[in-house]
Amino acid sequence: MISVTAALGMAAVAFGMVLTPGPNMMYLVSRSLTQGRRAGLVSLCGVVTGFLVYVLATALGLALLFVAVPSLFLVVKVLGALYLLWLAWGMVRGSRNAFRADASLPAHSTRRLYAMGLTTCLLNPKLALMYGALLPQFVSPSAGSTAGQIVELGLIQITVAGSVNGLWVLVADQVSRLLERSRRTETGVRWGTAGLLAFFAVHLGLAQASA
């Protein structure tokens, strides 16, 4: 079992990291802006599931696998980059009412929203490398099973990331209500969000397994 010091240290690092915009955050914000709070929270459940998959996989050595087999990392990151570009395109092709629940982006079902959140997370192989590099720093050989400690530390990171991203979803939902009143502001935010998604797509596509 991990120590209190390790738990607090992991929580502090996780909080600092989740404040930095990334593909998951931008997807959740974009979905909340276009379909509202419920859609954002359902998508967040998918993202959190993706976190869990990567934590368990890291405990089994997935991070080392990506480094040992660069071609596997390449395939996953290219798919992730293409997926983010597709999401960006979905933002820019919207109409003036893009930030309304009945707008240009289809009101996806709960199952599809969950699947899209999960896909956004799983197609970011940098998460495996992040977990592989970060979690072992808080593992103590004298505290029991290494794999068990990694899972515990991962759950702390997921709790922090899930909570902060949940707040982003709620904020984005409120912002969408304000944007309904201004076409110019709505257009600017829509293109800005699409631009950030495209940026993260390029950033992900240029990522190196050895990073």
Stockholm file with secondary structure:
# STOCKHOLM 1.0

chainA/1-211         MISVTAALGMAAVAFGMVLTPGPNMMYLVSRSLTQGRRAGLVSLCGVVTGFLVYVLATALGLALLFVAVPSLFLVVKVLGALYLLWLAWGMVRGSRNAFRADASLPAHSTRRLYAMGLTTCLLNPKLALMYGALLPQFVSPSAGSTAGQIVELGLIQITVAGSVNGLWVLVADQVSRLLERSRRTETGVRWGTAGLLAFFAVHLGLAQASA
#=GR chainA/1-211 SS CCCHHHHHHHHHHHHHHHTSCCHHHHHHHHHHHHHCHHHHHHHHHHHHHHHHHHHHHHHTTHHHHHHHCHHHHHHHHHHHHHHHHHHHHHHHTCCTTTTSTTSSSCCCCHHHHHHHHHHHHHTCTHHHHHHHHHGGGGCCGGGSCHHHHHHHHHHHHHHHHHHHHHHHHHHHHHHHHHHTTCHHHHHHHHHHHHHHHHHHHHHHHTCCTTC
#=GC SS_cons         CCCHHHHHHHHHHHHHHHTSCCHHHHHHHHHHHHHCHHHHHHHHHHHHHHHHHHHHHHHTTHHHHHHHCHHHHHHHHHHHHHHHHHHHHHHHTCCTTTTSTTSSSCCCCHHHHHHHHHHHHHTCTHHHHHHHHHGGGGCCGGGSCHHHHHHHHHHHHHHHHHHHHHHHHHHHHHHHHHHTTCHHHHHHHHHHHHHHHHHHHHHHHTCCTTC
//
